[in-house]
């Protein structure tokens, strides 16, 4: 198969797959895949990087929210030198390459997603650098789908379908791009909440592997080697315009709630990257809503006109790029497979492994580990009630009907 044909095939797969896929050793030929630690030190240079940090033995019924973490700035070399002695996990996470590296840097020049069929590079890529134990709480992305490439170390992914029951979705802490789960997959106080979870899938990505996360899939991601480096990009989905309207409605509600809360409470409602939401004028939030609502309405109108035109035309010949995904997965030369299923019992075993590795079960929990947000209970309940998916969907449809 020619390179261009393979790129089109992979692009088709990533655009249309509805179950997470592993691409084994797919990025093994990327130059940065073979950089050693000394080379990475040279690439990063002396720039100071902000690492999100938390003690490894932190146990809580809540996830390790970002607000619980402290930030330490250090060079990549100092970070590497401190890994072994540190009592904390450290994560330089969700950072766009072009914001930290010049366009003429070696990483920027080498960064390309062409083998997946996308003309994307450093501007579209985020980088993740962490120690073992560093992780992202379980969440689902509100926009797009995700292609993730592991270039150094191993990373564990636990994924669930969009409509999975029992994950306890919450909009507190609020972040426009994420809906979080209240379950702590790292080191929880109790394992009871995992017993009934079904439909899960789990994979440990090794260096050279890539992963497709389809739209809306829940995922908990944890680094499991001493040093982990990953790269990813998000790609737009046809349902994003509708999601933008939903998120704009939620943002108005969260912003107004935060305006009159004590600043300490307001900062527990949102993720640190949303701290400025209470200072955003209501007029600005309404302008954002108007913009995305009009974009959605225009898109629907264009789609309707196109559909009417197609009904007047002759039947279309099937697209040459249509493919049989089952055949692709069954061909061992492609080295692509669905992320394997994981039972609730095996999931509990994985969490127990974390507890054994990181947690000091004999240590009495600190106050913030027992319950860090008791003052937030009513506020959180009100936010989650108003921002529940079916509630926002009803509000959105009523709004769009009045605007159309």
Helices and strands as residue ranges (DSSP letters): H 3-16, E 21-23, G 31-34, H 37-44, E 49-55, G 66-68, E 70-74, H 76-82, E 88-96, H 97-100, H 106-110, G 114-116, G 122-124, E 126-130, E 135-141, E 145-152, E 155-160, E 169-175, E 178-181, G 192-194, E 201-205, E 210-213, E 218-223, E 228-235, H 240-259, H 263-269, G 272-279, H 282-312, H 325-330, E 336-338, H 344-358, H 367-370, G 374-376, H 377-386, H 389-403
